[in-house]
Each structure stands twice: as structure tokens, then as C-alpha cells.
Amino acid sequence: MNMQQILQMGQQMQSRMTEIQENLDRQEVTASSGGGMVTVTVDGKGQVKRISIDPSVVDPGDVEMLEDLVMAAVGESQKKARESYEAEMKKVAGGLPFPMKLPGIF
């Protein structure tokens, strides 16, 4: 490869990475815990957008269980978002080592 080809590849990669980051803002990933009693939706960057809690889980005598269910659903939805991000970045990188840390993402 000559230098011009390398520069073109770099520009294409940068353009694709910008596109992926923009798509991450619009992407939604959902996960649940407790058999669907707690559902959390995050964006592609892992930021929590919505939490839905089945009223049957709200027990004033067992707040700890509800907290655990929320934490489990948040963790799982963020994990799914991270895996989706890493898969997209690997497509762009075409063999470069990933996960590569970009500012503001995970």
C-alpha cells in the first residue's frame, strides 16, 4: 500500500466511526430481570433512557429485592449496548485491536 491509500483508508474509517457514534445515540437496547418484572432501556452508549417496573414487584417490606432487580436489568442492558458497540467497531477496524476506547463511550 502506498501512503495515499493508507490516508484514504483512515478517512473512510473516521467517517464510518462518526456514523456509528451518531447511530449509537438513536439505538435502544432493552434488558429485563425478574422474569420481565423490571425492564431497562439504554441508548447505544449505555445511558439509561427508561425503567419500567411491574407494580407487583413494589413491596415496601422488600425494597432490597427491587433494587437488585433494577441493578441487574441496568447492568444487562448496558452490557448488550457495549457488545453491540464493540461489534460495530470491529467491522470498521477490520483487524485492528479492539475494544478501542473512545472518549465519552463506555
Protein Blocks (a to p, Z undefined) as FASTA:
>chain_A
ZZklmmmmmmmmmmmmmmmmmmmmmpccdddeehhpaccdddfkopafbdcddfklmcfk
lmmlmmmmmmmmmmmmmmmmmmmmmmmmmmmnnopacddddehiZZ
